[in-house]
């Protein structure tokens, strides 16, 4: 279902909420599975480099905090996915 939405509106991956978070912040924090995380990163890898307005955090920070708080192991996929994409973009 997420893939269908992103096919129609790929810009949704970069839509920021009132706190400046993009969907990847929420998914990395635990609001979605590994498939959603991959779909977002495949569609807009640049989402991994978006900092929120409130705490100036990257989605990576949300994933690390969720993993540290004992969220399911899928959050580690979020950590590594965000790091991989962010590092690739910095080169």
Residue, then its C-alpha position, 0 to 999 in steps of 0.5 A: x500500500x505504501x508503494x502505491x501511495x509513493x508511486x502516485x505522490x513520491x513527494x510525500x516522503x519529504x512532507x514535513x509536519x508542524x515539527x519539521x519531521x518527515x515520515x522517515x522520522x516517524x518510521x525510524x522511531x517505530x511507526x512502521x515496518x522495515x518495508x515502509x522504511x525501505x520504500x521511503x529510502x528508495x523513493x527519497x534517500x535525501x529524507x535521511x538528511x532532513x533534520x526536524x525543526x524542534x530538536x534538529x534531529x535526523x531520522x537516524x537519531x529517532x531510530x537510535x533512540x527507539x532501538x535504545x528504548x527496546x523497540x523491535x529489532x526492525x528499528x536496527x534496520x532503520x538505524x543501519x538504513x539511515x546511516x547507509x543512505x546518509x553516508x552515501x549522500x555525504x560523499 
